[in-house]
Amino acid sequence: MSRKKSLLIGINYTGSQNELRGCHQDVENVAEFLSYRGYSDDPRAQVILRDDARGQYYPNGHNILAAIDWLVCEPGTCNFFHYSGHGGQVRDPTGNHPSGILDTICPVDFQENGQINSDILHEHLVSRLPPNSTLFVILDCCHSGSALELPFVYRSDDEGNVNLMDNLKEGMHLFGEANDLFRGGFSFQKLGEAEDLYAGATNFFRSFKHMGESQPPGLGEDSNYAEYEREHKMVSMFSGCRDDQTSADANIGGMSEGAMSWAFLETMKRIPNPTYLQALTDTRYCLKQSNYTQVPQLSIGLQMDLERPLVL
């Protein structure tokens, strides 16, 4: 039996203007869930970072990356990573991404030392994962759809249908919307809206390129993604929302917790051994029934049948 390891991060940003309420509770809920799924709470098998802890368990950027490196350092392991906190977007410092924007997670010290962008997350979580290990990820934060830069992205519609996104059609539509914004004149507000639309469109084109099709002219090459596609890692990620959406704090039975984390755990209670397809559609249904508009996504590092059992 594979050794199971888990890393759980919950950041409430207590006392700051960015304060959240439900992230510590998310960590407690997920830890309880993992105990029923055969994960040990021994410190050699589970690390929990919260901003009410100190020392190496305080979720600053340095400690988060060190804990991630610990999580995926061993071959032949089954690994679980959960993050509940703020997510954001920053400008791409490399110039390798046509959108010019990268999704991020926000350590507790992000205002002083910066955010952790999707290129860094992919390098530490995916590229360093041994080929015979697996990784399951839940990101309960805003703008999380592309935070691991995985090549195959699935989304459920309101009727419960799931498809690999029609990247070319949707991407061209978003680029058109972005261009239309400027027809009435330039403004900084329009610039911000256009950046979001361009970023969304580029994410669709990334996946389209990964399916073996040529990239639409004028978008440039994204060398990172060509390399990521060849990695073929068994990594699956449920993200709280699309790149252009925020992820909500929920109040469930008088207790604050992340809406995505809550919906996923509720799904796993109802269906203890779901397929990937069931987990995605039921999580979306759970959020919708509770009047949350965010759209969870499933991203995977390799192409596979979504009717296969979920690997945790």
C-alpha distance (Angstrom), angle and dihedral (degrees) to the residues before:
residue distance angle dihedral
M1 . . .
S2 3.82 . .
R3 3.78 118.0 .
K4 3.82 109.8 -108.8
K5 3.80 122.0 -139.9
S6 3.79 130.8 178.3
L7 3.79 138.4 -168.7
L8 3.81 118.5 -166.7
I9 3.81 122.6 -174.0
G10 3.80 124.6 -173.3
I11 3.81 121.2 174.3
N12 3.81 122.2 -178.5
Y13 3.86 94.0 171.4
T14 3.79 86.0 -136.1
G15 3.80 115.0 -152.2
S16 3.81 94.6 10.8
Q17 3.79 130.5 108.2
N18 3.81 86.8 -110.2
E19 3.81 94.2 58.4
L20 3.80 120.0 155.2
R21 3.78 126.9 -170.4
G22 3.79 110.8 -155.5
C23 3.80 107.5 49.4
H24 3.80 98.6 90.3
Q25 3.79 89.4 49.4
D26 3.81 89.3 50.8
V27 3.80 89.9 57.7
E28 3.81 91.7 50.7
N29 3.81 92.2 48.0
V30 3.81 93.8 47.9
A31 3.82 92.3 46.0
E32 3.80 89.7 53.5
F33 3.81 90.5 48.3
L34 3.81 92.2 49.9
S35 3.80 91.9 51.3
Y36 3.81 87.9 61.6
R37 3.80 90.1 49.0
G38 3.79 95.6 57.5
Y39 3.80 99.7 -93.7
S40 3.80 116.3 139.1
D41 3.82 123.4 -133.8
D42 3.79 89.8 -147.8
P43 3.85 108.3 129.5
R44 3.80 88.4 -122.2
A45 3.81 89.5 60.5
Q46 3.82 105.0 29.2
V47 3.80 131.2 41.6
I48 3.82 121.9 -172.7
L49 3.81 122.0 -167.5
R50 3.82 118.8 -167.3
D51 3.77 131.9 160.4
D52 3.81 91.4 -122.9
A53 3.83 87.6 64.5
R54 3.78 128.1 76.9
G55 3.77 139.3 -146.4
Q56 3.79 117.9 19.5
Y57 3.82 91.1 -7.5
Y58 3.83 94.0 60.3
P59 3.84 107.7 106.4
N60 3.79 101.8 -126.2
G61 3.78 118.3 140.6
H62 3.80 94.9 -96.1
N63 3.80 94.1 51.3
I64 3.81 93.5 44.5
L65 3.81 92.8 55.2
A66 3.80 91.9 43.6
A67 3.81 90.3 51.9
I68 3.81 91.6 47.1
D69 3.80 90.2 51.7
W70 3.82 89.1 50.7
L71 3.81 91.0 50.3
V72 3.80 96.9 56.8
C73 3.81 100.4 31.5
E74 3.82 98.9 99.4
P75 3.81 127.5 73.8
G76 3.79 120.1 -129.0
T77 3.81 95.9 26.8
C78 3.81 134.9 133.4
N79 3.81 107.5 -136.2
F80 3.81 133.3 -166.2
F81 3.82 124.6 -166.1
H82 3.80 124.1 -174.6
Y83 3.80 125.5 -179.9
S84 3.79 125.5 -176.7
G85 3.79 117.3 177.5
H86 3.77 141.4 73.1
G87 3.78 122.2 -26.4
G88 3.77 125.5 -167.1
Q89 3.77 146.5 162.7
V90 3.80 130.2 -109.3
R91 3.77 135.2 -177.6
D92 3.80 114.0 -87.8
P93 3.81 107.2 -105.6
T94 3.81 93.4 -163.7
G95 3.79 101.6 54.3
N96 3.82 88.9 -134.6
H97 3.81 95.1 115.7
P98 3.81 118.6 73.5
S99 3.82 92.5 -146.8
G100 3.79 91.6 56.9
I101 3.83 87.8 -139.2
L102 3.81 132.6 101.1
D103 3.81 128.6 -166.3
T104 3.81 115.0 -122.7
I105 3.77 146.6 -172.4
C106 3.80 118.1 -134.8
P107 3.81 120.1 -130.3
V108 3.79 116.1 -153.1
D109 3.83 88.8 -99.8
F110 3.82 95.5 46.6
Q111 3.81 94.2 123.5
E112 3.80 91.5 58.0
N113 3.80 101.7 32.4
G114 3.80 105.8 21.1
Q115 3.79 137.7 -112.6
I116 3.81 127.9 -67.6
N117 3.80 107.1 -112.8
S118 3.78 130.0 -150.4
D119 3.81 94.3 -102.3
I120 3.81 90.4 57.7
L121 3.81 92.8 43.6
H122 3.79 91.2 51.0
E123 3.79 92.8 48.6
H124 3.81 94.1 49.6
L125 3.82 100.6 36.1
V126 3.80 104.9 30.8
S127 3.81 110.4 20.0
R128 3.83 91.9 46.6
L129 3.81 94.3 46.2
P130 3.84 108.4 110.7
P131 3.82 112.2 -114.0
N132 3.82 92.7 -116.2
S133 3.82 94.8 49.6
T134 3.80 128.4 85.4
L135 3.80 130.8 -143.6
F136 3.81 129.8 -160.1
V137 3.81 117.2 -169.5
I138 3.79 135.1 -169.1
L139 3.81 116.0 -171.2
D140 3.80 111.6 -172.1
C141 3.79 99.9 -175.1
C142 3.79 142.6 95.0
H143 3.82 122.5 -77.9
S144 3.80 90.7 13.6
G145 3.80 102.5 138.8
S146 3.82 96.3 100.9
A147 3.79 99.3 23.5
L148 3.83 93.2 120.9
E149 3.81 96.6 33.2
L150 3.80 93.8 -131.7
P151 3.81 115.2 172.5
F152 3.84 103.1 -131.1
V153 3.80 117.1 59.4
Y154 3.81 124.9 -178.0
R155 3.78 128.9 -172.3
S156 3.80 133.1 -176.2
D157 3.80 122.0 -132.9
D158 3.81 126.3 -145.1
E159 3.80 91.1 -87.6
G160 3.79 92.6 54.1
N161 3.81 95.9 -106.2
V162 3.81 114.5 144.1
N163 3.78 124.6 -158.7
L164 3.75 139.7 162.4
M165 3.77 97.4 -100.4
D166 3.81 119.5 -93.2
N167 3.76 89.7 -118.6
L168 3.79 102.0 179.1
K169 3.81 96.1 48.0
E170 3.80 95.3 42.8
G171 3.78 94.0 41.3
M172 3.79 93.3 52.2
H173 3.81 89.5 48.0
L174 3.81 91.5 53.7
F175 3.79 92.9 46.6
G176 3.79 88.0 51.6
E177 3.79 91.4 51.9
A178 3.79 90.8 49.9
N179 3.80 92.3 51.4
D180 3.82 91.4 46.9
L181 3.81 90.3 58.0
F182 3.80 91.9 70.3
R183 3.79 98.4 48.2
G184 3.80 90.9 90.3
G185 3.81 93.9 49.4
F186 3.78 136.9 -77.0
S187 3.80 126.3 -65.9
F188 3.79 134.8 158.8
Q189 3.80 89.9 -120.2
K190 3.79 89.6 55.9
L191 3.79 89.9 46.6
G192 3.80 90.6 57.2
E193 3.79 92.1 48.4
A194 3.78 91.3 47.6
E195 3.81 92.2 50.6
D196 3.81 89.4 55.5
L197 3.79 91.4 49.1
Y198 3.80 93.8 46.3
A199 3.80 89.7 48.6
G200 3.79 91.3 51.3
A201 3.78 92.1 47.7
T202 3.78 92.7 49.7
N203 3.80 91.7 52.4
F204 3.80 89.1 56.6
F205 3.80 91.4 49.7
R206 3.80 91.0 49.9
S207 3.80 91.3 59.5
F208 3.80 91.0 42.7
K209 3.78 89.5 55.4
H210 3.79 90.6 49.3
M211 3.79 91.5 57.5
G212 3.80 88.3 67.5
E213 3.79 98.4 -97.0
S214 3.77 125.8 126.8
Q215 3.78 117.5 -99.6
P216 3.81 116.3 -110.1
P217 3.81 111.4 -97.3
G218 3.78 118.7 -93.2
L219 3.80 97.4 29.9
G220 3.79 96.5 95.7
E221 3.77 128.2 -139.6
D222 3.80 124.5 -61.3
S223 3.79 104.3 -153.8
N224 3.82 93.1 -177.6
Y225 3.78 92.8 62.0
A226 3.80 94.8 48.0
E227 3.79 87.3 56.4
Y228 3.83 94.0 44.0
E229 3.79 91.4 53.8
R230 3.81 91.3 59.0
E231 3.82 93.3 53.0
H232 3.81 91.9 77.7
K233 3.82 94.0 -167.1
M234 3.81 124.2 172.9
V235 3.79 94.2 -119.6
S236 3.79 123.2 140.1
M237 3.79 126.0 -178.2
F238 3.78 133.4 -169.6
S239 3.79 108.4 -159.4
G240 3.78 125.3 -164.0
C241 3.78 95.5 -125.1
R242 3.78 148.1 -20.8
D243 3.80 121.4 -67.2
D244 3.80 90.7 -97.2
Q245 3.81 97.0 48.6
T246 3.78 137.7 83.8
S247 3.79 122.5 -128.7
A248 3.79 116.5 -129.9
D249 3.77 135.0 -128.7
A250 3.80 105.8 -131.7
N251 3.78 131.2 -152.4
I252 3.79 106.5 -143.5
G253 3.79 115.9 178.9
G254 3.79 90.5 -20.7
M255 3.81 92.7 -51.2
S256 3.81 125.2 111.4
E257 3.80 117.0 -128.4
G258 3.80 138.4 142.1
A259 3.79 113.2 -78.9
M260 3.81 94.1 -137.5
S261 3.81 94.5 48.4
W262 3.79 90.8 47.3
A263 3.83 93.7 48.3
F264 3.81 93.4 48.1
L265 3.81 92.7 49.4
E266 3.81 91.2 46.7
T267 3.80 88.6 52.9
M268 3.80 91.3 50.6
K269 3.82 90.4 50.7
R270 3.81 91.4 53.4
I271 3.80 95.0 41.6
P272 3.83 109.0 27.1
N273 3.81 94.5 -174.8
P274 3.81 107.1 28.4
T275 3.75 129.1 167.3
Y276 3.78 117.8 -116.1
L277 3.80 88.0 -102.6
Q278 3.81 93.8 52.3
A279 3.79 92.6 46.8
L280 3.81 92.4 52.6
T281 3.81 97.6 44.1
D282 3.80 94.7 43.3
T283 3.80 93.2 47.6
R284 3.81 89.0 51.8
Y285 3.83 90.5 47.2
C286 3.80 91.7 49.2
L287 3.81 91.7 52.4
K288 3.78 93.1 45.5
Q289 3.81 93.6 48.7
S290 3.80 88.3 54.3
N291 3.83 91.0 50.0
Y292 3.80 97.4 -108.1
T293 3.81 111.4 144.0
Q294 3.81 97.8 -160.9
V295 3.80 115.3 114.7
P296 3.83 115.2 -139.0
Q297 3.78 117.1 -142.9
L298 3.77 134.7 -155.9
S299 3.80 116.1 -143.7
I300 3.81 122.4 -174.8
G301 3.78 133.8 -171.4
L302 3.80 95.0 -138.8
Q303 3.78 136.3 27.5
M304 3.80 113.3 -97.2
D305 3.80 145.2 147.8
L306 3.81 109.3 -78.4
E307 3.82 89.0 -151.2
R308 3.80 90.6 72.0
P309 3.83 117.2 103.7
L310 3.78 116.9 -86.4
V311 3.82 111.5 -101.0
L312 3.80 113.7 -141.1
